[in-house]
Amino acid sequence: MSVQLPAPDELLRMIAVHAHPDDESSKGAGSTARYAREGVEVTVITCTGGERGDVLNPRLQGDPSITPEVLPEIRREEMKRAQEILGVHHEWLGFVDSGLPEGDPLPPLPAGSFATIPAEEAARPLVEAVRRLRPHVMTTYDENGGYPHPDHIQVNRISLAAFDLAADPDFAPVLGEPWEIAKLYYINGFHRQRFAAVSRHLRAEGTPNEELEQMLQRYDESHDRLLTTRIDVRDYLAVRDDALRAHATQVDPEGPFFRIPHTAETAAWGTEDYELHISRIGVKLPETDLFAGLRHEHVGARP
C-alpha cells in the first residue's frame, strides 16, 4: 500500500497525541493553534483523564471544593476551555492516569492504569482514531516521554505502534480501513539551545531570568534531540499561554513559564521545534512546516 498524498482540494489533517489534559497546551500548542487557524484539521488526542494529578496552582491548593473525586471532571472542563482557545478538535482515548511514582524503590503502578497496558493493546483506540481521522501528520513524544513520566513514555510506545498498525490491512479490520500517516514527529519543546538563546537575549537586555539560568544548569546540550523542523509560532505565544492558563488547577498563572516576556521569545527563538522521526515520503531537511512535501501550491505552502 502506497502513502496517500492529499488531493489538491483535500484538507490537511494532523493529530497530536498527549498523555494528560494540559500537555497539549505546554507542548506544541503554538503549532496546533497556528495550523488550526490556517485551515488544517487539527485533532488533539488525550490518552488519560489526569485522574491522579495534583492541584499544582498554589492559589487553589487547599480549596475544599477541589477534591480527588471531582478533580477528573474539573480537568475535563479545563481541557474543553483549552481546546476552544487553541481552536482544535479533541478526543479522549479513555485510559486511566498512572500517576508519577515516588520512592526508592519505586512502587508499582496502579493495576489497569495506562502505562501498565501492553503497547499493542493500548494502541487499539489510537489505531481506530487514525483510521477514522486519516491524518497526514502525527506528533507525539520521544522514547523518554519528553520527561520520564510513565504515561508519557507509554504515549511514545502506542504512537509508534499505531503508526504501523493503522497501516496494516491484516491488523484488526474491525477498527476501520487501513491508513498510512505520512510523517511522525517528536515534539522537541524543551531543549538547551532554546533556553540558552532566550537567556542570552535577556542578559543582553539587562533583565536576566534567574529561573531560566538555573534551568540551564540542569540541561546538558549533549542530550538535546535533533532539530529537523522549526515552526514559527511568534504570533501564537499569547494563545499558547491562554490555553495553558485554562488548566487552572495545573499551573501557577504567575509561575516561571509565564515570566519570560513574549518579546524575548520572539527575538531569541520564536519557533516550536520537532524531530522528524519517521517519514513515508521524501523530505528535505531542515523544514519549516510539518506538512512539507504534502502541500499543493493553492493550499498556501510557506516560503
N, C-alpha and C positions, 0 to 999 in steps of 0.2 A: 504494500500500500504506500503510495507516494503522499508527501505532505500536500495538503490542500491549501494553496495560497489564496488570499482573499480575492474575490472577484472585484472588478473596477467599481461596482456600485455597492459593495458589501461593507458594512460597519466593521471596523477593527474592534477586537474584543480581548480583554485580559482578565485574569483572576489573580488576586493577591491573597496568599494563604497565610493565616496568622494563628497564633496559639490561643490568645485570650483577648477579650474586649479591652481596648486601649492600645494594643500592639499596632493596630493599623494606623493609629494616629501618631505614634512615635517612630515608626519605621516605614519610610516611603510615602508618607501622607501627602507631601507636596507633589510628588509624581502622580499619584492617583487623582488628586484634585485637578491637576493640570490636564491630564488625559481626559477625564470626565468632561471638563469644560470645552475640550477640543472635539468632542463628539465620539470619543471612544466609549464603548460599553465596558465599564469597569465594575467588577464584582469582587467585593471583599468576602472571603470565606473565613469564618472564625471557628476554630475546631472545638473549643470548650467555652463554658459559660463563666469561667473565672470564679467558680464556686468557692475555692479555697484561698482566694486572695484576701489580703488585709485592707483595712482602711488606711491609706498612706497619706492622705491630706491631713496635716496636723490640725486644721481648723474643724475637721469633722470627727477626729478621734475622740471617743468618749460620748458621742451623740447617742442618747439612749434609743433613738428611733432607728438606728442602723445596727441591726443585729445580724449574726451569721445566717439566720433564717431568711431575712429579707434582702440580704446583700445580693444574691444572684439576680433577683428581679430588678433591683436598683441598677445593677450593671447592664442589664438588658436595655433599660431605659436610657442609660448613658450612651450605650452603643447606638441606639436609634438616633439620638441627637447628633453624635459624631458622624454617622452616616449621612444625615441630612446636610451637615456643614460641608462634608467632603464632596457631596453630590454623586455618590456611588450607590450601586446596588449592594445588598448584603444578604448572606445566608449563614446559618449556623449548621455545623456538622453534628452537634448534639452530644459530644463526648464530655466527660466529667473531668474537671481540673485535677491534676495530680498533686498540686502543691509543690513547694520548694523544700525538700527535706533538709533538716539541720541536725548536727550532732556528729560525733565520732565514736563508733562507726555510724554512718548514715542509716536511719531507719528505712524499712521497706516502704515503697509507695503504696498508697491505698489500693486495695483489690478493686479491679474493674476500672480504675482511672485510666485516662487517655494513654499515658506513657507505658502502661503495663500490657497493652493490647498488641499482639503481633502486627508488624507493619502492614502486611498484605491485607489482613482483616480490617485494620483501621483505615486502610486506603479505600475500601469499597465505596463509602459515601462520597469520597472525593472523586473517584472514578466516575460515579454516576453524575456528579456535578459537571465534570469536564465533558462528558459525552453529551450532556444536555445543553450546556452553555457554549461549547465549542470555541474555547479561547484560542487565540493565536499566540499569546504570551502568558506565561505563569511567572510570578515572583514568589520567592519563599526564603527560608533561612539556610545558612550554610550548615555543614555537618556538626558544628559546635553549637548550633542554635542561635548564633549571634552572641549569646552568653549561655552558660551550661545549665539552663533550666530543663528538666526532663521533658516538659511539654514542647519546648522549642526544638529540642533535638528530635523529638518524635515528628514534629511538623516537617522537618527535613526528610525524614525517612518515608513518610507517607506521600510527600510531594514527589520524590523520585520514583516511588513505586507507582503512583497514579500516572505519572508522565509516561511510563512504559505500558502499564496495564490498560490504560484507556485506549491505547492504540492497537491492542492485541485483540483481533476478532474472536479468538478462542477463549478469552477471559470473560466470564460472566455476561453472556449476551443479554441476560435479563436487565442489565444495567444500562442498556442503550446501544446505539450504533457506535462502532469504534470512531475515535477521533485522535488525530495526531496534533499535539501542540508543537508549534514551530520552534519556539525558543523558551528556555527556562533560565531564569536569573536568580542569583543570590543577592539579597539586599545587603548592601555594604555601607550602612549608615554611620557606624561608629569606628573611625579609624584615625590613626595618629596624624596622617598627612593633613586631614581636615582640621583637627583640633589645633595642630601646630600653626597652620596658616591663619586661623582666626586669632589665636593667641598673639602671633607676631603683629597682626594688624592692631589689636587692642593695645599692645605695648607701645607701638609707634604713635598711637593716638593719645598716649598718656593715661589710658584707662585700663590697666591690666585686670584680668579676671582671676582672682585667687583660686576659685574652684576649678577653673579650666587649667590653670597651671598645675594644680595638684593632680588633675586627671592625666595630664601629660606624663607625669612621673610614673603612672600605673600602666601606660600603654607603650609597649615596645614596638617600634616601627617594623621590626623584622617579622612580626606576626600579622601585619596588615595583609588583607586579601588583595588579589589582583583587581585593579580598577579598569574594567573594559568599557564601561558605559556610564556617562555622566549626563544627568537630566537637569536642565536649567529650571530651577524652581524659585527664582528670585521674586516672582510675582505672587507666590503662593505660600510664603512664610507665615503670613497672618492667618490664612485658612488652616494651615497645619497646626498652629498654636491654638486656635479656637477649637479645633476638633479635639485636641488633647485635653484642653480645659473642660470639655464636655464630660470627660470621665472624672467627675468631681471627686469621687471617693479615692481615686488612684493617683492623683497628682497634687502637689502644692502649687497653686496658681501663681505664687511668687517665688518658686523654687529655682534652683540653678538652671534648669532647662530654659526658663523664660528670662534669665538675666543677661543673656548675650544679645545685644542690640541687633535688630534686623539689618541695620546699616553695615555692621561689621561682618555679618554672614554674607551679605550681598557683595561687599567689596572683596572679601578674602577668599570665598569659595563659591557659594551660590548654586551649588548643584547637589542633588542626591545621587548617590553612586551605587553601581551594581557590578556584579561579576557575571558575565555570560558563562553559565556552567555547561549548558548543552544547547546546540543548535542543529536543527534538521534542515536548515537552508544555508546557503553560502553567506558568509559575513565578511565585512571589512572592519577591522578594529583599529583604533578605538571608535566608539559610537557616541552619538548624542541623542539617540532615540531608541527606546525599547523595540520599536516596530521597524527599525532599519532593515531593509530588504523585503518588507511586507507591504509597503505603501505604493499606491498609484499616484501619479502626479496631481490628479484632481483632488485627492484626499488632503493634500496640503503638506507634503513632505518638507521637513525642516531643511534650511540651507546648510 
